């Protein structure tokens, strides 16, 4: 089986490659009805964890279960290494194990409760291409890929989500692309993140020329706004609601939001069903116009975030004596949260008729991933490292600290199984090397800025007296004269994950680390 798996914040969508077609896989829910998604939820009780539809059913029938939605947002934590503990109700679990167990539940549902064809699906290898947000930090990439592998999937590669949507665009809208008009901006507003990428599409080869985004902005934030408006209208303090009542209210608000269409005028919420004895009885209505007004600043933030891509395209066109419309085939709108009518309305108000909305916005990334997994489709992708990775170093004999950017947002992601490498060679000035590795979305005046992540804090022995000691936390860092020759080697792989090797050349030993491991 060849699959595209889009692990989403609220829903996980799977598409399969079937002789040039890329249908969405449907799953049977607890009531036996087919759904084109698998819920990205976990329920826990006394160390017992359930996932997907089983989690929803357990939390609905038994209030002792704690239901956690959007647990993908745990991964945006700067310290989201595999062993980091997260809380699900009264239970604790390592984030790597949480993801692995979720993907095990997904794998079992694919084999036993899905519409995948073939009598051998219970044993077939699940060859897959998976995705992460374009601005995902190294630990998020490592944890996600490792969890898929631990769960029994066979991931062939991992793509950035908007890059995958670019494949779906070419597959569906090839007639909009010409030799002159060959650029597309993918606007991807999902349940928890916003990403945008500028791609140049020539035939079946796609080249990512820039990426922007916001790690913590998505459909969940729009749902929360609607919950607040409903509570205000009902004169209920949102903070005073029990966990169960709040979850049910969020469910109702999310469902009501997803039913909105351009002609909708009001949003009605049944408080009896949502809150029971905790809320006022009857139905509460919120004007759609009020909801859109509240959502306006969030949509504006996404447009502001993608502005550098439009500026970049406009600058390139000016150099060639063209305008921004001359080579822009369109702005392609994907992601479940982009179905909210105000999103397309705001984009068209800003960019006109160049805005194209995917007919399957919630599934566009999964379809693109399935296309990438289909060898017969023969698509090629030249992607870029979306962040800047570097290390803080001492300067001016210790009186200053500088940031040494090693891989930047212009660094190409290697194609196939290649690697992009970078080396540093110097004489050690201290008995212990203290490496503080860092990731960020921008560098201003030589300093990290934007979304920043401390991605590693490593101690390495230089002084011969320390030998190859592994625990250096107790050693006082001191300056030395004529220290050993040191080599640092950095390798960026096809999944956007950095591997680090530090060598003490004179003493003949080295240590290797993988970002996020």
Secondary structure, DSSP 8 states (H G I E B T S, - for coil): -EEEEEE-SSEEEEEE-BTTB--B--EE-TTS-EESSEE-EEEEETTEEEEHHHHHHHHHH-TTSEEEE-GGGGGGSTT--TT-EEEETTEEEEHHHHHHHHHHHHHHHHHHSB----TTTTTS--EEEEEE-TT--HHHHHHHHHHHHHTT-EEEEEEEHHHHHHHHHHHHHGGG--SS--EEEEEEE-SS-EEEEEEEEETTEEEEEEEEEETT-SHHHHHHHHHHHHHHHHT--GGGS-HHHHHHHHHHHHHHHHT--TT--EEEEEHHHHHGGGS-SSEEEEEHHHHHHHHHHHHHHHHHHHHHHHHHHHHHHHHTT--TTSSEEEEEEESGGGGSHHHHHHHHHHHGGGEEE-TTTTTHHHHHHHHHH-GGG--EEE-B--SEEEEEEEEGGGTEEEEEEEE-TTSB--STT--EEEEEEEE--BSEEEEEEEEEEEEETTEEEEEEEEEEEEEEE-SGGGTT-S--TTS---B-SS--EEEEEEEE-TTS-EEEEEEETTTTEEEEEETT-
